[in-house]
Amino acid sequence: MGTVSLAGRALLLGLISTAVAFGQPAALKWYKGNLHTHTLNSDGDSSPLEVATWYRENGYHFLVLSDHNYLTEVADLNRVLGAREKFLLIPGEEISDSFDRKPIHVNATDLREELRPAGGRSLVETISRNVEAIKAKGALPAVNHPNFNWAMTSKDLLEVPGMTHFEIYNGHPDVHNHGGGGAESLEEMWDVLLTAGRRIYGFAVDDAHHFKRFGRNLANPGRGWVMVRAASLDTASIVKALREGNFYASTGVELNDIQVTESELRIEIKPVRNFKFTTYFIGAGGTVLERSFDLKPVYRFKGNERYVRARVESSGGDTAWVQPVFLPVRP
């Protein structure tokens, strides 16, 4: 079968639903962005101008300054650094709450009015109340670093019905992306949620705090980002693509293309010198459905997967995560 145009997506309802756009028109472009970073307005070490300048000068197209419980104004920064199809700041805030000494942090992307933590009578209620408060303001909520201080489990997150996005990679050195000691990794949490039928999309972010000193044990920029496919570099287009899952997350692996048809998921990996790549196509329960060493790996749907996502690993140590394609289970 051929690729499916965006205009024809509605015809596929009930047949196949995907987080990745179907047969993208050539007009859509890739934009690199970071959704989680800090300035002197909370616990970062640099001013908003210094932070935004770092991202612009290092090849990013958009940035969210997500200070803790503080909505950093970006209008003036956009007047100084913003440029059509080159760089954009999107307003945001990291709503930072807690329950029983467990940190509950939820990012709000495209937030126009500062929010205070909503609180709650339990861990799950506190997460849920903050997610819903963000949605009520028209912003996009994402649950941050679930393993920070081992605050949340997949069981907790399953009880947050309004959650549609969370971090599967965070560049801060203290967030335990890979789990350990019996605690789930963030990818394992993702598969638990997806296997339960939740439509959850995964972000990779910096959570940068340190721009003046660099080191392994510091929260530096440039460690995790999203590549969004959108019509143009404006807030509405970027946020729409994020909501629809039309992006991939990365720590360094670049993809030239992602295409989904009624019968297959295709990925095109950007070659890097003599690096080698391994693509894992992953389904329900975190099962590896297939493995490929090609630069253009393809997974052909068999009809019983429920969802298929992909992880692309580089021999250099970097990773890209392709958002899940959701499929009905055929009888």
N, C-alpha and C positions, 0 to 999 in steps of 0.2 A: 504494500500500500504506500501511497505517497504521503508527504507531510500534510498536515492539516492547517489551514489558514486560521488566523485569529478570528476572522469573521465567522468561520465555521465551527468554532469551539462549541457553541450551544448544541450543535447536532450530535456531539459526542456525549452529552449528559446521559447518564445511565449506562454508558458503554465504558468510558474511561475518563478519569479525572486526574490531573497532574499538577504538581507545583511548578513544573517547568513549562514554559510557553510552547505551544504547538506551532511548528513551522514558522519561525519568526520571520517577519518581513525584514528586508535588508535595511530599512530605515532605523530599526532598533539598534542601539549601541551598548557596549559594555562600559560601566562606570565603576571605578574603584572607590570604596568608602569605608570609613571607620565609624561605628555607632556608639562607642563607649570610650570616653577619655575624660581627664580631669584637669582643672586649672587651679590657680590660687584662690578661686571662689569657693573651693572646698578643700581638698587635701592634695592638690597638685603642687608642683614646685615652680610653675611658670605662669605668666599672664595669658589670658585668652588670645591676645595677639601673637604671642610667641608660639603657643601651641598650634593655632591655626596656620601660622606661617610654616611651621615644620611640616605639616601635612601637605600643604600646597607645594612646597619645594621638594617634596619626596614623592610626587607623582600621584597623589590622591585627587579624586574629583569632588568628593563631598565628605563632610565631617559633622558629627554631632558632639557638642560639648556637653557631657552628661554629669555635671557637678552634683554632689550629694545634696539633696533637698534645697537646691538653688537653681533657678532658671537663668542661666547666663544669657544675656542679650546678644544676639548675633547680627542685628540690623546694621550697626555701624561697622562690624567686621566684614560683612558682605559688601559694604560700600568701599572698603579699603582693599580687600583681597578677592572678593567675588568677581567672576568674569563669565560671560556667556559661554557655555560648553567647556569651561576650564575648571572652575572651582565654585563650590557652593557650601555655605554653612546652613544646617538645619537645626532649629531649636530643639532642645531636649533637656531632660533632667533624670537623675538616678534617684528614684524615690527609695529612701533608705529607712527601713523599719526593722523591728525585731520582735521575737516572741520567745520567752524563756531563754534569753541570752543567745538565741540563734539569729544571725543576720538574715534579713529578708530584703533583698534589693531588686527593684523592678525598674527597668529603663522605660522612659516615655519618649518616643521619637515623634517629632512634629507636635510638640506641646507648646501651646500659646499662653498658658497661664500657670504660674507656679502652683504646685501641689504640695500639701503636707502629708506625711505618713498617715494612713487610714487606721492603723491599729487593728486589733481583733482579739477574740477570746481563745484562739488556738492558732497553731502554726498555719494550718490550711486556710482558716478564715482570714488571717492577716495577709497571706499571699493573695487570696481571692479578692479581698476588699481593695487592695492596692491596684490589682489588675483592672477591676471594674471601674475604679475611680479614674484611671488613665483613659479607659475606653469612653467614659462619659464625657471627657473633654475632647474627644475626637482624635486622640493621639494613638500611636501604636505601642502596646505594651510588650515587653520581653523580659522573662525571668532571668536574672543574671546569676552566673557562677553557683549552681546549686550545691557544689561541694565545698564552698568557702565556709570554713569552720564546721564542715559536715552538717550543714543546716537542713538540707532537704534530700528526700529520696524519691524514686519514681512513684512509690506508693502515695506520697504526699502530693506530687504533681498531678497524678491521675484524678485527684479530688478537686482540681482547680479547672472547672469547665471552660472558663473564659480564656485560658492560656492557649495561644496559637504559635508563639515564638519563644525560644529560649536559647541560651548560649551553649553550644557544643564544644566551643574552644574559647578560652580566655587567656590572654597573654600575661596576666599577673602571676608572679612566681608562687603565690600562696593559695591557689584555688583548686588544686588537685584534679585537673581535667581527667586524668587516667584512673582515678579512684585508688583502691588499694586496701589491704587489710580487711577484705570482705566488703568494702564499700564499692558501689557501682561507679564505673566511669560514666562520663557524660554521654558518650555514644551508647552505652548499655541502657541508660535511662531513656534515651531517644527511642531505641527499639522497643522498650517496654511500652512506651506511650503509643507508638505507631501500631504495634501489634494489637493493642487494645482498641484500635479504630480511631484514635485521635489524629487529627491533621495538624501536625506540629512541624514547624520549619526551624532550621538550626543556623544560628549566627556564629561567626568567628570574629573576635574583637581584640583590641589591645588592652583596654582597661588601664591605659597609660597614666602614670602619675609623675614620672621622672624624665625630664627633658634636658637637664643640665649635667647629669652623670649617667653613664651607661654601664651595665653589668648584669650578669646572670641573675643575681638576686634582687635586681631593681625592676620596677614596673615601667619598662621602656616602650616607646612607640614602635610601630612597624612589625608587630608579631602576628597579628591576625586581622583579617578584613573580609568584606563581602564584595563580590563583583556582581553588580546589578545590571540587568538588561532592560533598558527603558527607552522611551521615544526621545527624551531630551533631558538635559541636566537642570531640572527644576524640582522643587519640593514635592509637588503633587505627583509627578511621574515616578520619582524615586520611591516615594512612600507607597504608591499603588503597586509597584513591582515587588516591594518587600512584603506587602500584605498578601500578594498572590503567590509568593514563593518563587518569583522569577529572578533568581540569583543563585550563585554558589558561594560557599565559604571557603577560605583558604589561609594557609600559613606560608604560601610561596608558590605552589603549583598553579600554573596558568592554563586555562582552557580556552581554546579558540571558539568552540561551539558546543552547544547541547541541543539535541533535537529529539522530540518524542513524536512517534506516529502511533496509529492504532495497534501496531504489531511490535514496536521495538523502541529502545532507548539507545541513542547514539551520542557518543562523546568524542570530541577532537581535542587532544592534548597538545599544547604548544611545546615543541621540542626545545631542549636546553643542552647545548654542547653534547657531551657524551653521557648524559644522565639517562638512566633507565627508569621506567614507570611500571607500576602494577596497579591495575584497577580491580577493585572488589565490588561486585554487584551483590547487594545485601537485601534480604527479605525478612518476612515475619520471624520473630524470635531472634533476630540478629544473625540468621543463617546466611552463610556465604553461598549464593546461588551459582555464581560463576566467577572465574578469575581470568584476567586478560593481561598480556604484556604488550599489546598493540598500542600505537599512538592514536588509533581510531577505534577504540573498543565499542562493541555492540552487544546489547542484551536483547534477545527476542523473547517476548512475553509468552508464557506457557498457559496462563489463565488461572493459575491457582496461587499466585503470589500475594495477593492483597495489596502489597506495596513493594516497590523496588527503589532503592536509593543506591548511590555509588560513592565509594571512597577511592581516591586516586593518590597513591603514594609514590614519592620520588626517591631515587637512590640517594639523593642529597639530604633526605630527612624531612622534607616538607610534605604537606597533605592538602588536598582539596576535597570538599564534601559536596556532592550533587544532591539537591533537594529531592525528596521522595516523589515518585509517581504512584498515584493511588489507582488501583484496579479492582473491579468487582470480581469475586470468586465465582468462576463458572461451575455449574452443576456437573 
